[in-house]
Amino acid sequence: PPIVLPPASTFDFVPSIHAIVSRLLLDPTDKNALQPKDLAAAVFDVKQKLQRARTVIESLPDINRTIETQELEIAALEVKIERQRSQLKGIFESINGLGAARTTD
């Protein structure tokens, strides 16, 4: 079955972090400035978005497969491909051999 991902906005938390940091860097007298004591409340939505993104990623198929497991599977597939190429080459050589034999008859 096809993998259904949530919208890209699920993973788009950088603008939110940028906005928070920008507000932290404002002059403390600026009405839009974020005071350090208000930081926990300001990052709450970002933390929730990160948790949702983490949950989505963890639900992807084969996400827990190790690199070693994937490399072993790739090596096995490469052997299989080489074997199939060899078989195809043999078939083509047989076909070409039959064609050459017919023209000499």
Beta strands, then each sheet from edge to edge (+ up, - down):
end
